[in-house]
Amino acid sequence: MSAHGSSAQPLARFAVSPARRRRDLFARTAILSATVLALIPLVLIVYYLLRKGLGSWSTSFFTTDPTGNTFFKNSNIGGIKSAILGTLEIVALASAMAIPIGICVAIWLVEYGRNSRFAHTVRFAVDVLTGVPSIVFGLFIYIALVVGTGSTYAGYKGSCALALLMLPVVIRSAEVILLLVPSGLRESALALGAPRWRVIFSIVLPTALPGMLTGVLLAVARAGGETAPLLFTAGATLRTNFNLDQFTNSLPVQIYSDVTSPTTSVEHRAWGAALTLVSIILLLNVIARLASRRSRLG
């Protein structure tokens, strides 16, 4: 009996009191409620996009350019081919400019600058750029490359504006992920005699790649949905254009133009274009997740 009683005492000592159980239940309920509240707008947006946009999807919707016939009820308004291709071209060029530069800046901040005064100045400048409205980037490129050169709108100028928009997001996200790489990995490689540049490219970057992909996709998603910078830099056109030195159409500008039209069919095209833009961003996220998973397994 004494042995049984002594073994029961430690169990009683660690028993959870009713008050703690109530607090735990309250915390779990609050967290679940907050999660549901955060998901409600997302679910409603996706539902509304599917409801309003799926009806506009068809083969001709994706394979024809807008015709410009937006004032007559039964006229052929065309599709969004030029907007899709223009968005892909502009965002691809912007990514080619912003991602390598952003990752290089993050590598310097983590591996070389670290706590130097100049590194703190760079971080402060990046934080300021993160909060700058997108229209400011568009106005800057408009003044520098359109007004300053006496030329007209062009797709590559829109890419420059989006690259400036993406750059602080890429830098900050890449820096955070690089800081999470254990210092022991760097020290072990350096102790074996590997130069620092080889440690960075062979050890640090492969380890940080899955997390960096997520940050890069956040930047691409933000750039892909911006309208204001493109209104001042790339303009809009009806036809498909593969020359980024000319006016280039894009999905955000097409949506902005269509949603203000009094014609019902054009408004429906705007919803279809919005659903297309969300689907492209979703597809990019899925591809990045699969790529990061393969890199972890490898």
Secondary structure, 3 states (H helix, E strand, C coil): CHHHHHHHHHHHHCCCCHHHHHHHHHHHHHHHHHHHHHHHHHHHHHHHHHHHHHHHCCHHHHHCCECCCCCCCCCCCECCHHHHHHHHHHHHHHHHHHHHHHHHHHHHHHHHHCCCHHHHHHHHHHHHHHCCCHHHHHHHHHHHHHHCCCCCCCHHHHHHHHHHHHHHHHHHHHHHHHHCCCHHHHHHHHHCCCCHHHHHHHHHHHHHHHHHHHHHHHHHHHHHCCCHHHHHHCCCCCCCCCCCCCCCCCHHHHHHHHHCCCCHHHHHHHHHHHHHHHHHHHHHHHHHHHHHHHHHHC
